[in-house]
Amino acid sequence: MKNKRLSEEKITDRDGNVVKPLPDLVYVFEHVANNESFYTVMLGPHGEQRLLFRLLEVFTDTLSERLSHTHLKPTVPKEILVHYAASAYLGVIVWWLKNGQPYPPEYMATQLTRLRLQHMNF
């Protein structure tokens, strides 16, 4: 059912391969790119820890909400899964900024879409 929905939204093809990024991930990477200097400072080594924790909370809440709308039964507790994924997203964003955005936002969103759908199953 999930694959059918994603296929209908043209996120995946009929075989479940990601062909387009999830729109929310494109938005995140475009927003970060458009505000690069702010995020570079705030998420850098001398940045604001409150922002880091707030972003982690937003990602965790969003992923938890998305997971609650699926019929999936993760093999690890939901809280561990969403915190793992949220931390990974934030880590990738920090890496992307630190390295001068070596890939465009849509490419980054596609890669995280692949990770989320093909490896985390939500």
C-alpha positions as CSV (number, residue, x, y, z in Angstrom):
1,M,0.0,0.0,0.0
2,K,2.9,2.4,0.9
3,N,4.6,1.6,-2.4
4,K,1.4,2.2,-4.3
5,R,0.9,5.6,-2.7
6,L,4.5,6.6,-3.3
7,S,4.3,5.4,-6.9
8,E,1.1,7.4,-7.4
9,E,2.9,10.5,-6.1
10,K,5.7,9.6,-8.5
11,I,8.3,9.4,-5.7
12,T,9.0,5.8,-6.6
13,D,8.6,3.7,-9.7
14,R,6.5,0.5,-9.8
15,D,9.5,-1.4,-8.5
16,G,9.9,0.9,-5.5
17,N,13.0,2.7,-6.8
18,V,13.2,6.4,-5.8
19,V,12.8,8.6,-8.9
20,K,12.0,11.9,-7.2
21,P,12.7,13.3,-3.7
22,L,10.1,13.7,-1.0
23,P,8.9,17.4,-1.2
24,D,9.6,18.1,2.5
25,L,13.2,17.1,2.1
26,V,13.6,19.3,-0.9
27,Y,12.1,22.2,1.1
28,V,14.6,21.6,4.0
29,F,17.7,21.6,1.7
30,E,16.5,24.6,-0.3
31,H,15.8,26.5,2.9
32,V,19.2,25.7,4.3
33,A,20.9,26.6,1.0
34,N,19.0,29.9,0.8
35,N,20.1,30.7,4.4
36,E,23.6,29.2,4.2
37,S,25.4,31.8,6.2
38,F,23.0,31.6,9.0
39,Y,23.0,27.8,9.2
40,T,26.8,27.6,8.7
41,V,27.3,29.8,11.8
42,M,24.5,28.4,13.9
43,L,25.3,24.8,13.2
44,G,29.1,25.2,13.3
45,P,31.5,24.5,16.1
46,H,30.7,27.8,17.8
47,G,27.0,27.8,16.9
48,E,23.9,27.9,19.0
49,Q,23.2,24.6,20.7
50,R,19.5,25.5,21.2
51,L,19.0,25.6,17.4
52,L,20.6,22.2,17.0
53,F,18.3,20.7,19.6
54,R,15.3,22.5,18.2
55,L,16.0,21.2,14.7
56,L,16.5,17.7,16.1
57,E,13.1,18.1,17.9
58,V,11.4,19.2,14.7
59,F,12.9,16.3,12.6
60,T,12.0,13.8,15.4
61,D,8.4,15.1,15.6
62,T,7.9,15.1,11.9
63,L,9.3,11.6,11.4
64,S,7.3,10.3,14.4
65,E,4.2,11.7,12.9
66,R,4.9,10.2,9.5
67,L,5.7,6.8,11.0
68,S,2.4,6.9,13.0
69,H,0.5,7.1,9.7
70,T,2.0,3.8,8.4
71,H,1.2,0.2,9.2
72,L,4.8,-0.6,9.7
73,K,6.0,-2.3,12.8
74,P,9.7,-1.4,13.1
75,T,12.0,-4.0,14.6
76,V,13.4,-1.4,17.0
77,P,11.3,0.9,19.3
78,K,9.8,3.8,17.4
79,E,11.6,6.4,19.6
80,I,15.0,4.9,18.7
81,L,14.2,4.8,15.0
82,V,13.0,8.4,14.7
83,H,15.8,9.8,16.8
84,Y,18.3,7.8,14.8
85,A,16.9,9.1,11.5
86,A,16.5,12.7,12.8
87,S,20.1,12.7,14.0
88,A,21.3,11.3,10.6
89,Y,19.4,14.1,8.7
90,L,20.9,16.8,10.9
91,G,24.4,15.2,10.5
92,V,24.1,15.2,6.8
93,I,22.9,18.8,6.7
94,V,25.9,19.8,8.8
95,W,28.3,17.8,6.6
96,W,26.7,19.4,3.5
97,L,27.2,22.9,4.8
98,K,30.7,22.3,6.1
99,N,31.8,21.0,2.7
100,G,30.4,24.0,0.8
101,Q,27.2,22.2,-0.5
102,P,29.0,19.9,-2.9
103,Y,25.6,18.7,-4.3
104,P,22.4,20.6,-5.1
105,P,19.5,20.6,-2.7
106,E,17.3,18.3,-4.8
107,Y,20.2,15.7,-5.1
108,M,20.6,15.7,-1.4
109,A,16.9,15.4,-0.8
110,T,16.8,12.4,-3.3
111,Q,19.6,10.7,-1.4
112,L,17.8,11.1,2.0
113,T,14.6,9.9,0.4
114,R,16.4,6.8,-0.8
115,L,17.7,6.2,2.7
116,R,14.4,6.8,4.3
117,L,12.3,4.7,2.0
118,Q,14.7,1.9,1.1
119,H,16.5,1.4,4.4
120,M,14.2,2.8,7.1
121,N,10.9,1.9,5.4
122,F,8.9,5.0,6.2
